[in-house]
Amino acid sequence: MAEWTQEEAHKTSQELIKRATTDKAFRELALKDPAAAIAKINPTPLPAGYKIQIVERDHADLTVVVPDFVPNAGELSDAELEQVAGGGDANRCGGSCAASCVFSSIL
């Protein structure tokens, strides 16, 4: 099964917006069943499990989509704490100093 490219997704969303702005029946379909509306524009199936939500502007000036919740964001793991406290191996940077590792191997 072919997957969508960024360009294909952009073109499809632009066409969806255009049609939903000028075609009342298509707009109602897009609000009720986004996948069916998109299938009318692009025959490439959506990836399995991909969710699409279409909402009316409803005179809103801004819609903000927050990313998925990340528990303990900004907190260090025990392994990371050991690295910071000097418990790490001097020959390994654990990925936290990738640029330094690359430059030191070049020099």
N, C-alpha and C positions, 0 to 999 in steps of 0.2 A: 504494500500500500504506500503510495506517495505521501510524503509529509509536506506541510506548508513551509514556504520560505518566509522570511521577514517581509520581503517585497510583496509576495502573494497575500499575506495577511493584511498588509497596509492597503493594497489595492481593493481587496474585498471589503475592508471596513469603510473605505471611502465610498465605494459603490453602495454599500448598505445605507450609509448616512444619506447619500444623494437620493436613493429610491424611497427611503422612509420619510424624506422631506416632501416629496412630490406625489407619492402614491399611497393613499389612505389605507387601502386593503393590505398592501405590503407592510406598512407601518404597524398595523394591528397584528399581522402575523409575526413580525419581528419582536414585538413586545410580548406576545403570547408564547411563541416557539422560535427562539433565535436560531436554533440549528436548522429548522425547516426554511427559514428566510434566507439563511446563508447558503443552503443547498441550491436555492433558486439562482444565486449569483455565481457560486463556485462549485463545480462538480466534485472537487477533491474533498473526500470525507475529512471531517475534523478528527484530530487525534483522539483515541479512546480516553475517556475520562475528562476531556477538556470541557470546562464549563464556560458558558458565555451568558452574561447578563446585560440586557439592554434596558435602559430606563429613559423616560421622557425628561426633557430638560425641566419642565414644570417651573419655568421662570427662575431657576437657580442660576447664580452667577458662577458657581464653582462646585465641582464634584471632586472629592478627594478619595482616592483608593489607597488604603493603608496596606502595606505588605503583610504576609503571614506573620503571626506572632512567633517570636523567638524567645523561649524561656531562658532566663539567666544571661541575657545579652549583656556583654560588657564584663562579665565575671570570668576570671581565669579558672581553668581546670586545675586539679592537683598536679598534673604533669607540667602544665605551664608555670605554676607557682614554683615548682622545683627548678625549672629552667631559670626563672628570674632570681631565685635565691642562690643560684650557683650550683645547683645539683645536677646540671646537664653535662653531657660529654663535650669536652672542648673540641672534638673533631666533628661534631654534629651540631647543626643549628636548628634542627627540627622544623625547617621551613620558615622560621620566623625571620631569618636574615638572608633570604634568597639572593638579594642584590649583592650583599657583602660576600657571600659564598662564591657567586659568579665572578665578581671582580678579583677576589683573592686567588681564584684558580687561573685567571688570565695573567695576573702579575707575576 
